[in-house]
């Protein structure tokens, strides 16, 4: 997962991973244009605190992280499986493994060398 300081930056990456999302707490649905518009409006009207950030999952889901690194998943992509979305953000450290295939990964890896999963 990658960290972002604005929802628009997170949405820009998410649009390369998915095409449709639903808001996690309602039945509202968003296409790429709708998500980008909402993100831009949110960033200008209600910027996040400096200790908080957004994350994007490998499937394009967007979450909000507070200072405790707890993830509140906001936008779930149609390709996301909610049970696979972590509840906390953890930095990769030496000796970690790919969440998709279990292959050993290095902190600098952006993709798993075994299965190609985005890290």
JOJOCOR-V386238 format. One record per residue. N is the residue number from 1. RES is the residue in one small letter. NEAR is the number of other C-alpha atoms within 12 Angstrom. D_CENTER is the distance of its C-alpha to the mean C-alpha in Angstrom with 1 decimal. Layout:
BEGIN
<<N RES NEAR D_CENTER> <N RES NEAR D_CENTER>>
END
This chain:
BEGIN
<<1 x 35 6.0> <2 x 33 6.7> <3 x 30 7.7> <4 x 27 8.9> <5 x 25 12.0> <6 x 34 11.9> <7 x 37 10.1> <8 x 32 11.9> <9 x 26 10.7> <10 x 35 7.0> <11 x 45 8.7> <12 x 30 10.9> <13 x 30 8.6> <14 x 40 7.2> <15 x 31 10.9> <16 x 20 11.8> <17 x 26 10.1> <18 x 28 11.3> <19 x 28 14.0> <20 x 29 13.9> <21 x 34 12.0> <22 x 28 13.6> <23 x 24 13.4> <24 x 22 13.0> <25 x 13 16.3> <26 x 12 18.5> <27 x 11 19.4> <28 x 17 18.3> <29 x 22 16.9> <30 x 27 15.6> <31 x 23 16.2> <32 x 26 14.9> <33 x 19 17.6> <34 x 23 17.1> <35 x 36 13.4> <36 x 27 14.4> <37 x 19 17.5> <38 x 26 15.9> <39 x 31 13.5> <40 x 21 16.5> <41 x 16 18.7> <42 x 18 16.5> <43 x 23 16.3> <44 x 14 20.0> <45 x 12 21.1> <46 x 13 19.0> <47 x 20 17.4> <48 x 22 15.6> <49 x 15 17.6> <50 x 13 17.9> <51 x 16 16.8> <52 x 24 13.5> <53 x 33 10.2> <54 x 43 6.7> <55 x 44 3.6> <56 x 43 1.4> <57 x 42 3.6> <58 x 35 7.1> <59 x 33 7.9> <60 x 39 5.9> <61 x 44 4.8> <62 x 47 3.8> <63 x 41 5.3> <64 x 38 8.2> <65 x 33 9.9> <66 x 23 13.6> <67 x 17 16.2> <68 x 15 16.4> <69 x 21 12.8> <70 x 20 12.5> <71 x 28 9.3> <72 x 29 10.2> <73 x 34 8.0> <74 x 32 9.2> <75 x 46 8.7> <76 x 41 9.1> <77 x 35 9.8> <78 x 24 13.3> <79 x 21 12.6> <80 x 27 10.4> <81 x 16 12.7> <82 x 23 12.1> <83 x 9 14.2> <84 x 17 12.0> <85 x 30 9.0> <86 x 26 10.0> <87 x 20 11.5> <88 x 22 11.4> <89 x 27 9.9> <90 x 19 12.5> <91 x 19 13.6> <92 x 20 15.1> <93 x 14 18.8> <94 x 13 21.7> <95 x 15 22.4> <96 x 20 18.9> <97 x 24 18.3> <98 x 28 16.0> <99 x 24 14.4> <100 x 21 15.6> <101 x 18 19.1> <102 x 17 20.0> <103 x 20 21.1> <104 x 22 21.6> <105 x 27 19.3> <106 x 19 20.0> <107 x 19 17.8> <108 x 16 18.1> <109 x 25 16.9> <110 x 17 14.1> <111 x 24 15.0> <112 x 24 17.0> <113 x 20 20.7> <114 x 18 21.7> <115 x 17 19.4> <116 x 18 17.2> <117 x 23 13.9> <118 x 26 11.2> <119 x 35 10.7>>
END
